[in-house]
Amino acid sequence: MGEEFWKHAVLVPPRSSPTSVHLKLDPDVFAFFKQQGKGHITRMQDVLKAYVKAQQGR
């Protein structure tokens, strides 16, 4: 790769690895997400991320 390629290159640091945790949820909360099908864990993570972002914006 020549100089032209590197001219506009941007250094992107590696993302940190997710932390594995054991989390106890109320059965109704877990059922709500699980009934929506595959990807329920990811959806729970997305809700937590949105909460963190909202709290940081205060």
PyMOL Python script that loads the backbone (N, CA, C, O; Angstrom):
from pymol import cmd

cmd.read_pdbstr("""\
ATOM      1  N   MET A   1       0.841  -1.163   0.000  1.00  0.00           N
ATOM      2  CA  MET A   1       0.000   0.000   0.000  1.00  0.00           C
ATOM      3  C   MET A   1       0.897   1.240   0.000  1.00  0.00           C
ATOM      4  O   MET A   1       1.865   1.346   0.753  1.00  0.00           O
ATOM      5  N   GLY A   2       0.538   2.136  -0.850  1.00  0.00           N
ATOM      6  CA  GLY A   2       1.360   3.322  -1.007  1.00  0.00           C
ATOM      7  C   GLY A   2       1.044   4.430  -0.013  1.00  0.00           C
ATOM      8  O   GLY A   2       0.174   4.304   0.849  1.00  0.00           O
ATOM      9  N   GLU A   3       1.788   5.521  -0.171  1.00  0.00           N
ATOM     10  CA  GLU A   3       1.630   6.677   0.712  1.00  0.00           C
ATOM     11  C   GLU A   3       0.213   7.252   0.660  1.00  0.00           C
ATOM     12  O   GLU A   3      -0.319   7.691   1.679  1.00  0.00           O
ATOM     13  N   GLU A   4      -0.384   7.247  -0.510  1.00  0.00           N
ATOM     14  CA  GLU A   4      -1.729   7.807  -0.683  1.00  0.00           C
ATOM     15  C   GLU A   4      -2.757   7.081   0.192  1.00  0.00           C
ATOM     16  O   GLU A   4      -3.662   7.702   0.749  1.00  0.00           O
ATOM     17  N   PHE A   5      -2.606   5.778   0.301  1.00  0.00           N
ATOM     18  CA  PHE A   5      -3.510   4.996   1.145  1.00  0.00           C
ATOM     19  C   PHE A   5      -3.413   5.457   2.600  1.00  0.00           C
ATOM     20  O   PHE A   5      -4.437   5.671   3.248  1.00  0.00           O
ATOM     21  N   TRP A   6      -2.212   5.608   3.109  1.00  0.00           N
ATOM     22  CA  TRP A   6      -1.986   5.931   4.507  1.00  0.00           C
ATOM     23  C   TRP A   6      -2.247   7.410   4.824  1.00  0.00           C
ATOM     24  O   TRP A   6      -2.378   7.787   5.988  1.00  0.00           O
ATOM     25  N   LYS A   7      -2.318   8.219   3.805  1.00  0.00           N
ATOM     26  CA  LYS A   7      -2.498   9.665   3.981  1.00  0.00           C
ATOM     27  C   LYS A   7      -3.764   9.988   4.781  1.00  0.00           C
ATOM     28  O   LYS A   7      -3.756  10.904   5.604  1.00  0.00           O
ATOM     29  N   HIS A   8      -4.838   9.250   4.549  1.00  0.00           N
ATOM     30  CA  HIS A   8      -6.108   9.515   5.223  1.00  0.00           C
ATOM     31  C   HIS A   8      -6.489   8.423   6.230  1.00  0.00           C
ATOM     32  O   HIS A   8      -7.633   8.343   6.677  1.00  0.00           O
ATOM     33  N   ALA A   9      -5.521   7.598   6.570  1.00  0.00           N
ATOM     34  CA  ALA A   9      -5.793   6.517   7.520  1.00  0.00           C
ATOM     35  C   ALA A   9      -6.069   7.090   8.910  1.00  0.00           C
ATOM     36  O   ALA A   9      -5.503   8.112   9.297  1.00  0.00           O
ATOM     37  N   VAL A  10      -6.935   6.425   9.640  1.00  0.00           N
ATOM     38  CA  VAL A  10      -7.277   6.840  10.997  1.00  0.00           C
ATOM     39  C   VAL A  10      -7.008   5.668  11.926  1.00  0.00           C
ATOM     40  O   VAL A  10      -7.443   4.546  11.666  1.00  0.00           O
ATOM     41  N   LEU A  11      -6.298   5.929  12.999  1.00  0.00           N
ATOM     42  CA  LEU A  11      -6.013   4.903  13.988  1.00  0.00           C
ATOM     43  C   LEU A  11      -7.276   4.658  14.819  1.00  0.00           C
ATOM     44  O   LEU A  11      -7.840   5.583  15.403  1.00  0.00           O
ATOM     45  N   VAL A  12      -7.702   3.410  14.858  1.00  0.00           N
ATOM     46  CA  VAL A  12      -8.892   3.032  15.630  1.00  0.00           C
ATOM     47  C   VAL A  12      -8.440   2.061  16.711  1.00  0.00           C
ATOM     48  O   VAL A  12      -8.044   0.934  16.411  1.00  0.00           O
ATOM     49  N   PRO A  13      -8.497   2.494  17.970  1.00  0.00           N
ATOM     50  CA  PRO A  13      -8.059   1.602  19.048  1.00  0.00           C
ATOM     51  C   PRO A  13      -8.997   0.402  19.166  1.00  0.00           C
ATOM     52  O   PRO A  13     -10.186   0.514  18.868  1.00  0.00           O
ATOM     53  N   PRO A  14      -8.475  -0.737  19.595  1.00  0.00           N
ATOM     54  CA  PRO A  14      -9.328  -1.925  19.738  1.00  0.00           C
ATOM     55  C   PRO A  14     -10.372  -1.705  20.823  1.00  0.00           C
ATOM     56  O   PRO A  14     -10.129  -1.036  21.828  1.00  0.00           O
ATOM     57  N   ARG A  15     -11.551  -2.293  20.585  1.00  0.00           N
ATOM     58  CA  ARG A  15     -12.609  -2.219  21.594  1.00  0.00           C
ATOM     59  C   ARG A  15     -12.263  -3.158  22.738  1.00  0.00           C
ATOM     60  O   ARG A  15     -11.659  -4.211  22.534  1.00  0.00           O
ATOM     61  N   SER A  16     -12.648  -2.767  23.925  1.00  0.00           N
ATOM     62  CA  SER A  16     -12.396  -3.652  25.055  1.00  0.00           C
ATOM     63  C   SER A  16     -13.350  -4.841  24.995  1.00  0.00           C
ATOM     64  O   SER A  16     -14.442  -4.753  24.433  1.00  0.00           O
ATOM     65  N   SER A  17     -12.930  -5.921  25.568  1.00  0.00           N
ATOM     66  CA  SER A  17     -13.753  -7.130  25.592  1.00  0.00           C
ATOM     67  C   SER A  17     -14.898  -6.948  26.578  1.00  0.00           C
ATOM     68  O   SER A  17     -14.725  -6.311  27.617  1.00  0.00           O
ATOM     69  N   PRO A  18     -16.062  -7.499  26.265  1.00  0.00           N
ATOM     70  CA  PRO A  18     -17.176  -7.402  27.210  1.00  0.00           C
ATOM     71  C   PRO A  18     -16.856  -8.144  28.506  1.00  0.00           C
ATOM     72  O   PRO A  18     -16.079  -9.098  28.512  1.00  0.00           O
ATOM     73  N   THR A  19     -17.452  -7.703  29.575  1.00  0.00           N
ATOM     74  CA  THR A  19     -17.290  -8.344  30.872  1.00  0.00           C
ATOM     75  C   THR A  19     -18.430  -9.339  31.065  1.00  0.00           C
ATOM     76  O   THR A  19     -19.602  -9.004  30.893  1.00  0.00           O
ATOM     77  N   SER A  20     -18.070 -10.546  31.417  1.00  0.00           N
ATOM     78  CA  SER A  20     -19.077 -11.575  31.667  1.00  0.00           C
ATOM     79  C   SER A  20     -19.545 -11.458  33.114  1.00  0.00           C
ATOM     80  O   SER A  20     -18.731 -11.396  34.035  1.00  0.00           O
ATOM     81  N   VAL A  21     -20.865 -11.429  33.304  1.00  0.00           N
ATOM     82  CA  VAL A  21     -21.417 -11.320  34.659  1.00  0.00           C
ATOM     83  C   VAL A  21     -22.551 -12.325  34.830  1.00  0.00           C
ATOM     84  O   VAL A  21     -23.159 -12.780  33.861  1.00  0.00           O
ATOM     85  N   HIS A  22     -22.812 -12.651  36.068  1.00  0.00           N
ATOM     86  CA  HIS A  22     -23.981 -13.464  36.413  1.00  0.00           C
ATOM     87  C   HIS A  22     -25.019 -12.482  36.927  1.00  0.00           C
ATOM     88  O   HIS A  22     -24.773 -11.772  37.903  1.00  0.00           O
ATOM     89  N   LEU A  23     -26.169 -12.436  36.283  1.00  0.00           N
ATOM     90  CA  LEU A  23     -27.185 -11.449  36.608  1.00  0.00           C
ATOM     91  C   LEU A  23     -28.505 -12.136  36.910  1.00  0.00           C
ATOM     92  O   LEU A  23     -29.000 -12.923  36.103  1.00  0.00           O
ATOM     93  N   LYS A  24     -29.065 -11.845  38.050  1.00  0.00           N
ATOM     94  CA  LYS A  24     -30.379 -12.389  38.393  1.00  0.00           C
ATOM     95  C   LYS A  24     -31.431 -11.375  37.980  1.00  0.00           C
ATOM     96  O   LYS A  24     -31.359 -10.203  38.352  1.00  0.00           O
ATOM     97  N   LEU A  25     -32.415 -11.837  37.204  1.00  0.00           N
ATOM     98  CA  LEU A  25     -33.508 -10.993  36.746  1.00  0.00           C
ATOM     99  C   LEU A  25     -34.823 -11.532  37.253  1.00  0.00           C
ATOM    100  O   LEU A  25     -34.969 -12.731  37.492  1.00  0.00           O
ATOM    101  N   ASP A  26     -35.784 -10.634  37.417  1.00  0.00           N
ATOM    102  CA  ASP A  26     -37.134 -11.092  37.740  1.00  0.00           C
ATOM    103  C   ASP A  26     -37.633 -11.916  36.554  1.00  0.00           C
ATOM    104  O   ASP A  26     -37.367 -11.570  35.403  1.00  0.00           O
ATOM    105  N   PRO A  27     -38.348 -12.998  36.827  1.00  0.00           N
ATOM    106  CA  PRO A  27     -38.829 -13.862  35.737  1.00  0.00           C
ATOM    107  C   PRO A  27     -39.636 -13.114  34.681  1.00  0.00           C
ATOM    108  O   PRO A  27     -39.515 -13.409  33.492  1.00  0.00           O
ATOM    109  N   ASP A  28     -40.459 -12.148  35.099  1.00  0.00           N
ATOM    110  CA  ASP A  28     -41.274 -11.418  34.128  1.00  0.00           C
ATOM    111  C   ASP A  28     -40.434 -10.529  33.221  1.00  0.00           C
ATOM    112  O   ASP A  28     -40.770 -10.340  32.052  1.00  0.00           O
ATOM    113  N   VAL A  29     -39.344  -9.984  33.752  1.00  0.00           N
ATOM    114  CA  VAL A  29     -38.451  -9.159  32.934  1.00  0.00           C
ATOM    115  C   VAL A  29     -37.770 -10.033  31.883  1.00  0.00           C
ATOM    116  O   VAL A  29     -37.733  -9.680  30.704  1.00  0.00           O
ATOM    117  N   PHE A  30     -37.236 -11.166  32.313  1.00  0.00           N
ATOM    118  CA  PHE A  30     -36.569 -12.064  31.370  1.00  0.00           C
ATOM    119  C   PHE A  30     -37.550 -12.575  30.318  1.00  0.00           C
ATOM    120  O   PHE A  30     -37.219 -12.633  29.133  1.00  0.00           O
ATOM    121  N   ALA A  31     -38.749 -12.944  30.746  1.00  0.00           N
ATOM    122  CA  ALA A  31     -39.757 -13.460  29.812  1.00  0.00           C
ATOM    123  C   ALA A  31     -40.122 -12.412  28.766  1.00  0.00           C
ATOM    124  O   ALA A  31     -40.313 -12.740  27.595  1.00  0.00           O
ATOM    125  N   PHE A  32     -40.219 -11.153  29.188  1.00  0.00           N
ATOM    126  CA  PHE A  32     -40.548 -10.075  28.258  1.00  0.00           C
ATOM    127  C   PHE A  32     -39.559 -10.032  27.102  1.00  0.00           C
ATOM    128  O   PHE A  32     -39.963  -9.963  25.941  1.00  0.00           O
ATOM    129  N   PHE A  33     -38.266 -10.072  27.410  1.00  0.00           N
ATOM    130  CA  PHE A  33     -37.251 -10.012  26.362  1.00  0.00           C
ATOM    131  C   PHE A  33     -37.192 -11.310  25.567  1.00  0.00           C
ATOM    132  O   PHE A  33     -37.078 -11.286  24.342  1.00  0.00           O
ATOM    133  N   LYS A  34     -37.270 -12.439  26.258  1.00  0.00           N
ATOM    134  CA  LYS A  34     -37.138 -13.728  25.580  1.00  0.00           C
ATOM    135  C   LYS A  34     -38.301 -13.992  24.617  1.00  0.00           C
ATOM    136  O   LYS A  34     -38.105 -14.620  23.576  1.00  0.00           O
ATOM    137  N   GLN A  35     -39.495 -13.526  24.948  1.00  0.00           N
ATOM    138  CA  GLN A  35     -40.654 -13.759  24.081  1.00  0.00           C
ATOM    139  C   GLN A  35     -40.523 -13.048  22.743  1.00  0.00           C
ATOM    140  O   GLN A  35     -41.249 -13.361  21.799  1.00  0.00           O
ATOM    141  N   GLN A  36     -39.607 -12.098  22.656  1.00  0.00           N
ATOM    142  CA  GLN A  36     -39.381 -11.378  21.403  1.00  0.00           C
ATOM    143  C   GLN A  36     -38.470 -12.156  20.452  1.00  0.00           C
ATOM    144  O   GLN A  36     -38.230 -11.728  19.323  1.00  0.00           O
ATOM    145  N   GLY A  37     -37.969 -13.298  20.914  1.00  0.00           N
ATOM    146  CA  GLY A  37     -37.193 -14.176  20.050  1.00  0.00           C
ATOM    147  C   GLY A  37     -35.690 -14.019  20.180  1.00  0.00           C
ATOM    148  O   GLY A  37     -35.177 -13.408  21.117  1.00  0.00           O
ATOM    149  N   LYS A  38     -35.009 -14.590  19.211  1.00  0.00           N
ATOM    150  CA  LYS A  38     -33.549 -14.607  19.204  1.00  0.00           C
ATOM    151  C   LYS A  38     -32.991 -13.196  19.349  1.00  0.00           C
ATOM    152  O   LYS A  38     -33.513 -12.241  18.774  1.00  0.00           O
ATOM    153  N   GLY A  39     -31.929 -13.088  20.123  1.00  0.00           N
ATOM    154  CA  GLY A  39     -31.288 -11.791  20.332  1.00  0.00           C
ATOM    155  C   GLY A  39     -31.745 -11.095  21.606  1.00  0.00           C
ATOM    156  O   GLY A  39     -31.492  -9.906  21.796  1.00  0.00           O
ATOM    157  N   HIS A  40     -32.420 -11.843  22.481  1.00  0.00           N
ATOM    158  CA  HIS A  40     -32.950 -11.208  23.691  1.00  0.00           C
ATOM    159  C   HIS A  40     -31.848 -10.674  24.608  1.00  0.00           C
ATOM    160  O   HIS A  40     -32.037  -9.648  25.262  1.00  0.00           O
ATOM    161  N   ILE A  41     -30.724 -11.343  24.662  1.00  0.00           N
ATOM    162  CA  ILE A  41     -29.618 -10.863  25.502  1.00  0.00           C
ATOM    163  C   ILE A  41     -29.070  -9.547  24.935  1.00  0.00           C
ATOM    164  O   ILE A  41     -28.778  -8.615  25.684  1.00  0.00           O
ATOM    165  N   THR A  42     -28.938  -9.485  23.623  1.00  0.00           N
ATOM    166  CA  THR A  42     -28.461  -8.265  22.972  1.00  0.00           C
ATOM    167  C   THR A  42     -29.435  -7.115  23.212  1.00  0.00           C
ATOM    168  O   THR A  42     -29.009  -5.986  23.457  1.00  0.00           O
ATOM    169  N   ARG A  43     -30.734  -7.387  23.145  1.00  0.00           N
ATOM    170  CA  ARG A  43     -31.727  -6.338  23.405  1.00  0.00           C
ATOM    171  C   ARG A  43     -31.629  -5.835  24.848  1.00  0.00           C
ATOM    172  O   ARG A  43     -31.758  -4.637  25.097  1.00  0.00           O
ATOM    173  N   MET A  44     -31.403  -6.743  25.792  1.00  0.00           N
ATOM    174  CA  MET A  44     -31.227  -6.314  27.183  1.00  0.00           C
ATOM    175  C   MET A  44     -29.998  -5.415  27.310  1.00  0.00           C
ATOM    176  O   MET A  44     -30.038  -4.399  28.004  1.00  0.00           O
ATOM    177  N   GLN A  45     -28.919  -5.785  26.645  1.00  0.00           N
ATOM    178  CA  GLN A  45     -27.698  -4.977  26.649  1.00  0.00           C
ATOM    179  C   GLN A  45     -27.973  -3.596  26.057  1.00  0.00           C
ATOM    180  O   GLN A  45     -27.491  -2.590  26.578  1.00  0.00           O
ATOM    181  N   ASP A  46     -28.744  -3.544  24.975  1.00  0.00           N
ATOM    182  CA  ASP A  46     -29.070  -2.269  24.336  1.00  0.00           C
ATOM    183  C   ASP A  46     -29.865  -1.353  25.268  1.00  0.00           C
ATOM    184  O   ASP A  46     -29.647  -0.142  25.293  1.00  0.00           O
ATOM    185  N   VAL A  47     -30.784  -1.940  26.030  1.00  0.00           N
ATOM    186  CA  VAL A  47     -31.564  -1.151  26.994  1.00  0.00           C
ATOM    187  C   VAL A  47     -30.648  -0.591  28.075  1.00  0.00           C
ATOM    188  O   VAL A  47     -30.775   0.573  28.455  1.00  0.00           O
ATOM    189  N   LEU A  48     -29.730  -1.411  28.570  1.00  0.00           N
ATOM    190  CA  LEU A  48     -28.792  -0.936  29.591  1.00  0.00           C
ATOM    191  C   LEU A  48     -27.885   0.167  29.053  1.00  0.00           C
ATOM    192  O   LEU A  48     -27.609   1.141  29.755  1.00  0.00           O
ATOM    193  N   LYS A  49     -27.421   0.022  27.817  1.00  0.00           N
ATOM    194  CA  LYS A  49     -26.588   1.068  27.206  1.00  0.00           C
ATOM    195  C   LYS A  49     -27.349   2.372  27.078  1.00  0.00           C
ATOM    196  O   LYS A  49     -26.799   3.441  27.343  1.00  0.00           O
ATOM    197  N   ALA A  50     -28.617   2.295  26.671  1.00  0.00           N
ATOM    198  CA  ALA A  50     -29.443   3.498  26.529  1.00  0.00           C
ATOM    199  C   ALA A  50     -29.636   4.178  27.886  1.00  0.00           C
ATOM    200  O   ALA A  50     -29.618   5.405  27.978  1.00  0.00           O
ATOM    201  N   TYR A  51     -29.818   3.385  28.924  1.00  0.00           N
ATOM    202  CA  TYR A  51     -29.968   3.939  30.271  1.00  0.00           C
ATOM    203  C   TYR A  51     -28.695   4.679  30.701  1.00  0.00           C
ATOM    204  O   TYR A  51     -28.760   5.793  31.220  1.00  0.00           O
ATOM    205  N   VAL A  52     -27.551   4.049  30.479  1.00  0.00           N
ATOM    206  CA  VAL A  52     -26.275   4.669  30.842  1.00  0.00           C
ATOM    207  C   VAL A  52     -26.102   5.979  30.093  1.00  0.00           C
ATOM    208  O   VAL A  52     -25.724   6.990  30.685  1.00  0.00           O
ATOM    209  N   LYS A  53     -26.375   5.966  28.806  1.00  0.00           N
ATOM    210  CA  LYS A  53     -26.234   7.178  27.980  1.00  0.00           C
ATOM    211  C   LYS A  53     -27.153   8.280  28.476  1.00  0.00           C
ATOM    212  O   LYS A  53     -26.741   9.438  28.531  1.00  0.00           O
ATOM    213  N   ALA A  54     -28.391   7.952  28.841  1.00  0.00           N
ATOM    214  CA  ALA A  54     -29.341   8.938  29.343  1.00  0.00           C
ATOM    215  C   ALA A  54     -28.874   9.517  30.677  1.00  0.00           C
ATOM    216  O   ALA A  54     -29.015  10.716  30.921  1.00  0.00           O
ATOM    217  N   GLN A  55     -28.319   8.663  31.540  1.00  0.00           N
ATOM    218  CA  GLN A  55     -27.845   9.126  32.840  1.00  0.00           C
ATOM    219  C   GLN A  55     -26.620  10.027  32.713  1.00  0.00           C
ATOM    220  O   GLN A  55     -26.457  10.974  33.483  1.00  0.00           O
ATOM    221  N   GLN A  56     -25.767   9.731  31.748  1.00  0.00           N
ATOM    222  CA  GLN A  56     -24.561  10.537  31.545  1.00  0.00           C
ATOM    223  C   GLN A  56     -24.897  11.906  30.950  1.00  0.00           C
ATOM    224  O   GLN A  56     -24.120  12.852  31.086  1.00  0.00           O
ATOM    225  N   GLY A  57     -26.048  12.010  30.295  1.00  0.00           N
ATOM    226  CA  GLY A  57     -26.449  13.271  29.678  1.00  0.00           C
ATOM    227  C   GLY A  57     -27.100  14.239  30.639  1.00  0.00           C
ATOM    228  O   GLY A  57     -27.474  15.339  30.234  1.00  0.00           O
ATOM    229  N   ARG A  58     -27.245  13.873  31.883  1.00  0.00           N
ATOM    230  CA  ARG A  58     -27.902  14.737  32.880  1.00  0.00           C
ATOM    231  C   ARG A  58     -27.075  15.942  33.193  1.00  0.00           C
ATOM    232  O   ARG A  58     -27.477  16.772  34.009  1.00  0.00           O
TER     233      ARG A  58
END
""", "prot")
cmd.dss("prot")
cmd.show_as("cartoon", "prot")
cmd.util.cbc("prot")
cmd.orient("prot")
